[in-house]
């Protein structure tokens, strides 16, 4: 594809005076085999910490696309109300740990100020492992540009490492 072809595709049905340049769509609802590419603690622009998983689709027509799973464990919302997602997010952390074979040390839960950093460290051995992700995307009436993304995960067989003899080495 030439740069002209790319430009024509990018500007098709695009009104530069009205439309946003940020048209990231993300993955649609469906089941995907994903690999854990990165796990880190992350501070958002609004000064909240999250545990972030960067997941990469490894097969099918969406291969190479990424999904960014952000898990917040704050007990209260920014308005001071109890976080309605806390139980779900805690269960998600434990499910991911179980599926990926991650042992979360009990002392991780002792210091709330280091929880995200400690969880990110605990999940480092999961990088490169694969799992099945069931993604359900639904509209967000308050912020249509940010649809709700609900996840569930299942175990899958880990890819094997090919065995190569010395005679088969290219150098």
WORA-V874679 format. One record per pair of residues at least 4 apart in sequence whose ideal C-beta (glycine too) atoms are under 6 Angstrom apart, sorted by sequence separation. I is the first residue (numbers start at 1). GAP is how many residues later the second one is. If there is no record, write none. Layout:
i=I gap=GAP
i=I gap=GAP
This chain:
i=1 gap=4
i=15 gap=4
i=44 gap=4
i=59 gap=4
i=76 gap=4
i=77 gap=4
i=85 gap=4
i=96 gap=4
i=104 gap=4
i=114 gap=4
i=164 gap=4
i=1 gap=5
i=14 gap=5
i=57 gap=5
i=97 gap=5
i=43 gap=6
i=57 gap=6
i=77 gap=6
i=140 gap=6
i=97 gap=7
i=140 gap=7
i=42 gap=8
i=57 gap=8
i=75 gap=8
i=139 gap=8
i=140 gap=8
i=74 gap=9
i=42 gap=10
i=56 gap=10
i=108 gap=10
i=137 gap=10
i=138 gap=10
i=40 gap=12
i=54 gap=12
i=55 gap=12
i=137 gap=12
i=39 gap=14
i=54 gap=14
i=136 gap=14
i=38 gap=16
i=53 gap=16
i=73 gap=16
i=37 gap=17
i=52 gap=18
i=71 gap=18
i=104 gap=18
i=134 gap=18
i=37 gap=19
i=50 gap=20
i=51 gap=20
i=102 gap=20
i=133 gap=20
i=34 gap=21
i=35 gap=21
i=102 gap=21
i=50 gap=22
i=131 gap=22
i=132 gap=22
i=34 gap=23
i=35 gap=23
i=102 gap=24
i=132 gap=24
i=32 gap=25
i=33 gap=25
i=131 gap=25
i=33 gap=26
i=100 gap=26
i=130 gap=26
i=100 gap=29
i=99 gap=32
i=27 gap=38
i=27 gap=40
i=99 gap=54
i=99 gap=56
i=95 gap=58
i=51 gap=65
i=49 gap=67
i=51 gap=68
i=41 gap=75
i=41 gap=76
i=41 gap=79
i=40 gap=80
i=39 gap=81
i=39 gap=84
i=36 gap=90
i=36 gap=91
i=36 gap=93
i=35 gap=95
i=33 gap=97
i=33 gap=99
i=34 gap=99
i=32 gap=101
i=31 gap=103
i=29 gap=106
i=29 gap=107
i=27 gap=108
i=29 gap=108
